[in-house]
């Protein structure tokens, strides 16, 4: 009986510690400022224009501006390092669209989707309309001499 109580107490303590570390990690990511909620998925290479995108593949995350880069972190991860780093000079925005079909359930309610290309890899970023305005302004505010690729 005592062993069972100790085991249950240990499991509860481990779960609480795990939740605390998730919260602490997110706080440390957001501490420098310039962060926004941003879901990401790698876009299919040849997606027909007439097809409705599925809700599969979206990963919820937090993006942070860091100089001439955007660092993207998965929310449900313990890693202190960004999962993806997008350099301003290498990002090309192909077009903007509203979530369609199952995507509306997979993304936050006010999200818009930016279809981008970064170093030959096609990806989609879903963020709020305000975050999208800030992201596009950040892209266009590149130092003189850098190419800007905003459609």
ZICORCOR-V544520 format. One record per pair of residues at least 4 apart in sequence whose C-alpha atoms are under 8 Angstrom apart, sorted by the first residue. I is the first residue (numbers start at 0). J is the second residue. Records with the same first field share a line. If there is no record, write none. Layout:
# ZICORCOR-V544520
I = J, J
This chain:
# ZICORCOR-V544520
0 = 4
1 = 5
2 = 6
3 = 7
4 = 8
5 = 9
6 = 10
7 = 11
8 = 12
9 = 13
10 = 14
11 = 15
12 = 16
13 = 17
14 = 18
15 = 19
16 = 20
17 = 21
18 = 22
19 = 23
20 = 24, 77
21 = 25, 75, 76, 77
22 = 26
23 = 27
24 = 28, 77, 79
25 = 29, 74
26 = 30
27 = 31
28 = 63, 79
29 = 33, 34, 63
32 = 63
33 = 63, 64, 65
34 = 61, 62, 63, 64
35 = 61, 62, 63, 126, 130
36 = 59, 60, 61, 62, 126, 127, 130
37 = 59, 60, 61, 62, 71, 124, 125, 126, 127
38 = 57, 58, 59, 60, 61, 106, 124, 125, 126
39 = 57, 58, 59, 60, 122, 123, 124, 125
40 = 56, 57, 58, 122, 123, 124
41 = 56, 120, 121, 122, 123
42 = 114, 121, 122, 123
43 = 121
44 = 121
46 = 50
51 = 99, 100
52 = 99, 100, 101, 102
53 = 99, 100, 101, 102
54 = 100, 101, 102, 103, 104, 105
55 = 102, 105
57 = 105, 106
58 = 73
59 = 73, 74, 75
60 = 71, 72, 73, 74, 75
61 = 71, 72, 73, 74
62 = 69, 70, 71, 72
63 = 69, 70, 71
64 = 68, 69, 70
65 = 69, 70
67 = 86, 87, 88, 141
68 = 84, 85, 86, 87
69 = 84, 85, 86, 87
70 = 81, 82, 83, 84, 85
71 = 81, 82, 83, 84, 85
72 = 80, 81, 82, 83
73 = 81, 82
85 = 89, 90, 117
86 = 90, 117
87 = 138, 141
88 = 141, 145, 146, 147
89 = 116, 117, 118
90 = 115, 116, 117, 118, 148
91 = 115, 116, 117, 147, 148, 149, 150
92 = 113, 114, 115, 116, 148, 149, 150
93 = 113, 114, 115, 116, 149, 150
94 = 113, 114, 115, 150
95 = 111, 112, 113, 114
96 = 111, 112, 113, 114
97 = 110, 111, 112
98 = 102, 103, 106, 110, 111, 112
99 = 103
100 = 104
101 = 105
102 = 106
103 = 107, 108
104 = 108
106 = 110, 125
107 = 126, 127
109 = 126, 127, 128
110 = 125, 126, 127, 128
111 = 125, 126, 127, 128, 131
112 = 123, 124, 125, 126
113 = 123, 124, 125
114 = 121, 122, 123, 124
115 = 121, 122, 123, 124
116 = 120, 121, 122
117 = 121, 122
126 = 130, 131
127 = 131
128 = 132
129 = 133
130 = 134
131 = 135
132 = 136
133 = 137
134 = 138
135 = 139, 149
136 = 140
137 = 141
138 = 147, 149
139 = 147, 149
141 = 145, 146, 147
